[in-house]
Amino acid sequence: MPPLDDPSVRAQYEQQLPRMSFGDHLDELRTRLIRSLLAIAVAILAVMPFKHSVTGIVIEPYRIQWRMGFVDWIAQLEAKEQAGALTGEHADKLGAEWLGFCREYRAQILDGTFPYPYVIEERTGYPVPYNLVAVNGLEDVFAYMMAAFLFALVAAAPVVVWQAWAFVAAGLYPKEKALFYRYFPFMIFLLGSGVAFGYSLVLPFSLGFLIRLMDPSQVGPMLSIGQYFTLLFALTCAMGLVFQLPLVMVALQRVGLVTHRAFVKNWRITILVIFIAAAVFTPPEPVSMLLMAAPMVLLYGLGLLLTRLWRRHEAKLVEVAP
């Protein structure tokens, strides 16, 4: 196919494209939406019976920070034992009882196979609840329904993305379609990496930091399933979007809005904006802010590398600029 940079060739190609009226566009959009919604509905019906598994995946970041804190709690009890505080005339008999229970059932508690999780806090003395709570009768159901919808959306994503692409692609040129095919896999990879990073690192360490700030004699840590799910959703979505930074930089460069030299020249301002954004989109504590800002800085460096590789395309854009 001849290049579409020539205005005459571009006009000839546009004349060959199928024409659709406004009503035809609405009919096409309605068809694509119905197919996407049907795919999501089928996925929701497939996910709904697996409440235990879905809830387990949702609360796993909470359990990650709980297990880390529980191991530290056992270390504290063992330090008291070595110091002689659990034996002798003035022995801490309750602490010795807790340590014995922790040693006996440590493996089962850590791998989640302990059969009576509701007695863990009482029998181990660890002041962080093993389970989340529902502050009303419907909170657990609402949180599960939202989680099931998100799981179904992920499961139906191939159908939804294809329907959206089929609607948009009808109005794109071959060169624009080629760019989409080139960058879309990287966008999905970066999105998944950001969500996984927020799920497995940012949320557990943020919760752990906040819980360690509490004094159990004054404030006991306890999260409801609704509050926790809101925090999980916000952090994972934020990290998924943040990880798109290299592609955003390349896109701005390809359309001629920002050059590689401008990205390098303004790196100090960019770093400042990154830390401000991390402070805005995370809970008001330093750990989650740093866990979001650090990968953003690395992604900015990756974006600088990619835009450096595309500098020759900048020259072409400058040459055709009026």
Order of alpha helices (4+ residues) and beta strands (2+ residues): alpha-alpha-alpha-alpha-alpha-alpha-alpha-alpha-alpha-alpha-alpha-alpha-alpha-alpha-alpha
